[in-house]
Amino acid sequence: MKDMLNVFQGASFEALISKAISTGLILLSLWIARISYNRFILKRIKNVKTKYKWNKVFSYAIAIIGILMIGRTWFSGIKSLTNFLGILTAGLAIALKDLIIGFAGWLFILWRRPFETGDRIEIGEYAGDVIDIRPLHFTILEIGNWVDADQSTGRMIQIPNNFIFTHAVNNYQSGFDYIWNEIPVLLTFESNWKKAGKILKDIIDEHTKDTVQEAKKQIQNASRKFMIIYKHFTPAVYTDVKDSGVNLTMRYLCRVRSRRSSTHAIWEKVLVEFDKHEDIDLAYPTIRYYQQKNG
């Protein structure tokens, strides 16, 4: 701290003006570098995700270079860059404790990669697609809430990076772009549930004929990094009994962002096929009354 005070104490007006001019030139140089990068490099990158990542890397590099150059300009009395960084870190740690924890969370996200931009995650009470990661917070495009089947609400939620240390992170697609989806179909007790089960199995087999092979390939790749063991990828229909009838549940793999469209397509096919059979009826909660005749 004493070294920092010495920068201003005893410094001549001309020296301060010189430092201010040097600072302005540094900022101008960094601004020109940023404009040149956007015009000649960033413009040539077509892939949105690649463009986002390179833009982030360049922004952080510019910020770090600017801090170091301006710091060396104003704190020339500090002989060692290590001393300067130590003083700066100590001051920030005292005054900005929560921000420091958020910055540590950012470093953890970059290092361990619990999620990346483009991933669909759930953390605490929030769920959505990660669209931005910054040193103090990350932003998700919210899904769910009042909207069904993991569809987007359109809201952007900024979450502090320190959440990464206090909440579990559920990643929908880290190394594996598929999830298991289940669609229950409730039939009346009088329905031919065996025939209905075969119809449902044929429908999901047809719906997922291209999905299974792709899912197997992704699991093989993911198993190199994670302890994931799946033996069965084929869809199945499970039978159980509810209060109002026989419940047939279709279980199958679908892409993370295709849950609603997949459910929609399957239900349309189910309704069309069931309409062809008079001995298959969908059930709903009913009350039956029985009148007993006296005598």
C-alpha positions as CSV (number, residue, x, y, z in Angstrom):
1,M,0.0,0.0,0.0
2,K,2.9,2.3,0.8
3,D,4.3,1.8,-2.7
4,M,0.9,2.8,-4.2
5,L,0.8,6.0,-2.2
6,N,4.3,6.9,-3.2
7,V,3.1,7.0,-6.8
8,F,1.1,10.2,-6.2
9,Q,3.0,11.7,-3.3
10,G,5.9,13.9,-4.5
11,A,5.0,13.3,-8.1
12,S,5.3,16.4,-10.3
13,F,2.3,17.7,-12.3
14,E,4.3,17.0,-15.5
15,A,4.8,13.4,-14.4
16,L,1.1,12.9,-13.8
17,I,0.2,14.4,-17.1
18,S,2.8,12.1,-18.8
19,K,1.2,9.1,-17.1
20,A,-2.3,10.2,-18.1
21,I,-1.2,10.6,-21.7
22,S,0.5,7.2,-21.7
23,T,-2.7,5.7,-20.3
24,G,-4.7,7.3,-23.0
25,L,-2.4,6.0,-25.7
26,I,-2.6,2.5,-24.2
27,L,-6.4,2.6,-24.3
28,L,-6.4,4.0,-27.8
29,S,-4.1,1.2,-29.0
30,L,-6.3,-1.4,-27.4
31,W,-9.4,0.1,-29.0
32,I,-7.7,0.1,-32.4
33,A,-6.7,-3.5,-31.8
34,R,-10.3,-4.4,-31.0
35,I,-11.7,-2.6,-34.0
36,S,-9.1,-4.3,-36.3
37,Y,-9.9,-7.7,-34.8
38,N,-13.7,-7.3,-35.4
39,R,-13.2,-6.1,-38.9
40,F,-10.5,-8.4,-40.3
41,I,-10.7,-11.6,-38.2
42,L,-14.0,-12.0,-36.4
43,K,-15.9,-11.1,-39.6
44,R,-14.4,-14.1,-41.4
45,I,-15.5,-16.7,-38.8
46,K,-18.8,-18.1,-39.9
47,N,-19.6,-20.6,-37.1
48,V,-21.5,-18.9,-34.4
49,K,-20.1,-20.9,-31.5
50,T,-16.5,-20.5,-32.7
51,K,-17.0,-16.8,-33.2
52,Y,-18.4,-16.5,-29.7
53,K,-15.4,-18.4,-28.1
54,W,-12.7,-16.4,-30.1
55,N,-14.5,-13.1,-29.2
56,K,-14.4,-14.0,-25.5
57,V,-10.7,-15.0,-25.6
58,F,-9.7,-11.8,-27.4
59,S,-11.8,-9.7,-24.9
60,Y,-10.1,-11.3,-21.9
61,A,-6.7,-10.9,-23.4
62,I,-7.2,-7.2,-24.2
63,A,-8.5,-6.6,-20.6
64,I,-5.5,-8.4,-19.0
65,I,-3.0,-6.6,-21.3
66,G,-4.6,-3.3,-20.5
67,I,-4.5,-3.8,-16.8
68,L,-0.9,-4.8,-16.8
69,M,0.3,-2.0,-19.1
70,I,-1.6,0.7,-17.2
71,G,-0.5,-0.7,-13.9
72,R,3.1,-0.6,-14.9
73,T,2.7,3.0,-16.1
74,W,1.2,4.3,-12.9
75,F,3.0,2.1,-10.4
76,S,6.5,2.5,-11.8
77,G,7.9,2.7,-8.3
78,I,7.0,-1.0,-7.8
79,K,10.1,-2.9,-8.8
80,S,8.3,-6.2,-9.3
81,L,5.2,-7.0,-11.2
82,T,4.5,-9.7,-8.6
83,N,4.3,-7.0,-5.9
84,F,1.9,-5.0,-8.0
85,L,-0.4,-7.9,-8.5
86,G,-0.2,-8.9,-4.8
87,I,-1.2,-5.4,-3.7
88,L,-4.1,-5.4,-6.3
89,T,-5.3,-8.8,-5.2
90,A,-5.2,-8.0,-1.5
91,G,-7.3,-4.8,-2.0
92,L,-9.8,-6.6,-4.1
93,A,-10.1,-9.5,-1.7
94,I,-11.0,-7.2,1.2
95,A,-13.4,-4.9,-0.7
96,L,-14.9,-7.3,-3.2
97,K,-15.3,-10.6,-1.4
98,D,-18.4,-11.8,-3.3
99,L,-17.0,-10.7,-6.6
100,I,-13.8,-12.6,-6.0
101,I,-15.8,-15.8,-5.3
102,G,-17.7,-15.2,-8.5
103,F,-14.4,-14.8,-10.4
104,A,-13.1,-18.0,-8.8
105,G,-16.3,-19.7,-10.0
106,W,-15.5,-18.4,-13.6
107,L,-12.0,-19.9,-13.4
108,F,-13.6,-23.2,-12.2
109,I,-16.0,-23.2,-15.1
110,L,-13.2,-22.6,-17.6
111,W,-11.0,-25.3,-16.0
112,R,-13.3,-28.1,-15.1
113,R,-16.0,-27.3,-17.8
114,P,-19.1,-28.5,-15.9
115,F,-20.9,-26.8,-18.8
116,E,-20.1,-24.7,-21.9
117,T,-22.0,-22.2,-24.0
118,G,-24.8,-24.0,-25.9
119,D,-25.3,-26.7,-23.1
120,R,-28.7,-27.1,-21.5
121,I,-28.3,-27.2,-17.7
122,E,-30.3,-27.0,-14.5
123,I,-28.7,-25.3,-11.5
124,G,-30.7,-24.7,-8.3
125,E,-34.2,-23.7,-9.3
126,Y,-33.2,-22.5,-12.8
127,A,-33.0,-24.4,-16.1
128,G,-32.0,-23.3,-19.5
129,D,-29.5,-23.1,-22.4
130,V,-26.2,-21.4,-21.5
131,I,-25.8,-18.5,-23.9
132,D,-23.0,-16.5,-22.2
133,I,-20.2,-17.0,-19.6
134,R,-18.5,-14.0,-18.1
135,P,-16.1,-13.5,-15.2
136,L,-18.8,-12.7,-12.6
137,H,-21.9,-14.4,-14.0
138,F,-23.3,-16.6,-16.7
139,T,-26.5,-16.2,-18.6
140,I,-29.1,-18.9,-19.5
141,L,-32.1,-18.7,-21.8
142,E,-34.8,-20.1,-19.5
143,I,-36.8,-23.3,-20.3
144,G,-39.7,-24.8,-18.4
145,N,-41.3,-22.7,-15.7
146,W,-44.9,-22.0,-17.0
147,V,-44.0,-23.6,-20.4
148,D,-44.3,-27.4,-20.8
149,A,-41.8,-30.0,-22.1
150,D,-38.6,-28.0,-21.7
151,Q,-39.6,-25.3,-24.2
152,S,-38.0,-21.8,-24.0
153,T,-39.8,-19.1,-22.1
154,G,-37.8,-16.4,-23.8
155,R,-36.4,-15.0,-20.5
156,M,-32.7,-14.6,-20.0
157,I,-31.5,-15.2,-16.4
158,Q,-28.1,-14.0,-15.2
159,I,-26.7,-16.4,-12.5
160,P,-23.7,-15.5,-10.3
161,N,-20.7,-17.8,-10.9
162,N,-20.5,-18.6,-7.2
163,F,-23.6,-20.8,-7.7
164,I,-21.3,-23.4,-9.1
165,F,-19.9,-24.0,-5.6
166,T,-23.2,-24.1,-3.7
167,H,-25.7,-25.8,-6.1
168,A,-25.7,-29.1,-8.0
169,V,-25.3,-28.6,-11.8
170,N,-27.4,-30.9,-14.0
171,N,-26.1,-30.9,-17.6
172,Y,-28.5,-32.3,-20.1
173,Q,-26.0,-33.0,-22.8
174,S,-22.4,-33.1,-21.6
175,G,-20.9,-35.7,-23.9
176,F,-24.3,-37.2,-24.7
177,D,-27.0,-35.3,-26.7
178,Y,-29.9,-37.6,-25.8
179,I,-32.2,-38.1,-22.9
180,W,-34.8,-40.7,-22.0
181,N,-38.3,-39.6,-22.6
182,E,-41.5,-41.3,-21.3
183,I,-45.0,-41.0,-22.6
184,P,-47.7,-42.7,-20.5
185,V,-50.9,-43.9,-22.3
186,L,-53.8,-44.8,-20.1
187,L,-56.4,-47.3,-21.5
188,T,-59.7,-48.5,-20.1
189,F,-59.7,-51.9,-18.3
190,E,-61.9,-53.2,-21.1
191,S,-59.4,-52.4,-23.8
192,N,-57.2,-54.9,-25.6
193,W,-54.1,-53.7,-23.8
194,K,-51.8,-56.4,-25.4
195,K,-52.7,-55.2,-28.9
196,A,-52.3,-51.6,-27.8
197,G,-48.9,-52.4,-26.4
198,K,-47.7,-53.9,-29.7
199,I,-49.0,-50.8,-31.6
200,L,-47.2,-48.5,-29.3
201,K,-44.0,-50.5,-29.6
202,D,-44.2,-50.4,-33.4
203,I,-44.7,-46.6,-33.3
204,I,-41.7,-45.8,-31.1
205,D,-39.5,-48.3,-33.0
206,E,-40.2,-46.5,-36.2
207,H,-39.8,-43.1,-34.5
208,T,-36.4,-43.9,-33.1
209,K,-34.9,-46.1,-35.9
210,D,-32.2,-43.6,-36.6
211,T,-31.7,-42.4,-33.0
212,V,-30.4,-45.7,-31.5
213,Q,-27.3,-46.0,-33.6
214,E,-26.3,-42.4,-33.2
215,A,-26.9,-42.7,-29.4
216,K,-24.6,-45.8,-29.2
217,K,-21.8,-43.9,-31.0
218,Q,-22.1,-40.9,-28.6
219,I,-22.1,-43.2,-25.5
220,Q,-18.9,-44.9,-26.8
221,N,-17.2,-41.5,-27.1
222,A,-18.6,-40.3,-23.7
223,S,-17.4,-43.5,-21.9
224,R,-13.8,-42.5,-22.5
225,K,-14.4,-39.5,-20.1
226,F,-17.2,-40.6,-17.9
227,M,-18.2,-43.9,-16.2
228,I,-21.3,-44.4,-18.4
229,I,-22.6,-47.9,-19.0
230,Y,-25.8,-48.3,-21.0
231,K,-26.6,-51.8,-22.2
232,H,-30.0,-51.2,-23.8
233,F,-30.8,-48.4,-26.2
234,T,-33.9,-49.8,-27.8
235,P,-37.3,-48.3,-26.9
236,A,-39.6,-50.2,-24.7
237,V,-43.2,-50.2,-23.5
238,Y,-43.9,-50.9,-19.8
239,T,-47.3,-52.0,-18.4
240,D,-48.8,-51.1,-15.0
241,V,-52.2,-50.5,-13.5
242,K,-53.7,-47.2,-12.4
243,D,-56.9,-46.4,-10.7
244,S,-58.6,-45.6,-14.0
245,G,-57.2,-48.2,-16.2
246,V,-54.2,-50.0,-17.7
247,N,-51.2,-47.7,-18.1
248,L,-48.7,-48.3,-21.0
249,T,-45.6,-46.2,-20.8
250,M,-43.4,-45.7,-23.9
251,R,-39.7,-45.1,-23.0
252,Y,-37.3,-44.0,-25.7
253,L,-34.3,-41.9,-26.4
254,C,-34.7,-38.5,-28.0
255,R,-32.6,-35.4,-28.5
256,V,-32.4,-32.9,-25.7
257,R,-34.1,-30.1,-27.6
258,S,-36.6,-32.4,-29.4
259,R,-38.6,-33.6,-26.4
260,R,-41.8,-31.7,-27.2
261,S,-41.8,-32.2,-31.0
262,S,-41.0,-35.9,-30.5
263,T,-43.9,-36.3,-28.0
264,H,-46.2,-34.4,-30.4
265,A,-45.3,-36.6,-33.4
266,I,-45.8,-39.8,-31.4
267,W,-49.1,-38.8,-29.9
268,E,-50.5,-37.9,-33.3
269,K,-49.5,-41.4,-34.6
270,V,-51.0,-43.1,-31.5
271,L,-54.3,-41.3,-31.9
272,V,-54.5,-42.2,-35.6
273,E,-53.7,-45.9,-35.0
274,F,-56.0,-46.3,-32.0
275,D,-58.8,-44.8,-34.0
276,K,-58.6,-47.9,-36.2
277,H,-59.5,-50.3,-33.4
278,E,-62.8,-50.4,-31.6
279,D,-61.4,-52.5,-28.8
280,I,-58.9,-49.9,-27.7
281,D,-60.1,-46.8,-25.8
282,L,-58.2,-44.1,-23.9
283,A,-59.2,-43.9,-20.2
284,Y,-59.9,-41.0,-18.0
285,P,-61.1,-40.7,-14.3
286,T,-64.6,-42.0,-14.0
287,I,-67.1,-42.8,-11.3
288,R,-69.4,-45.8,-11.6
289,Y,-72.5,-46.4,-9.7
290,Y,-74.1,-49.8,-9.1
291,Q,-77.8,-50.1,-8.1
292,Q,-78.7,-53.3,-6.3
293,K,-82.3,-54.4,-6.7
294,N,-84.1,-55.4,-3.5
295,G,-85.6,-58.9,-3.5
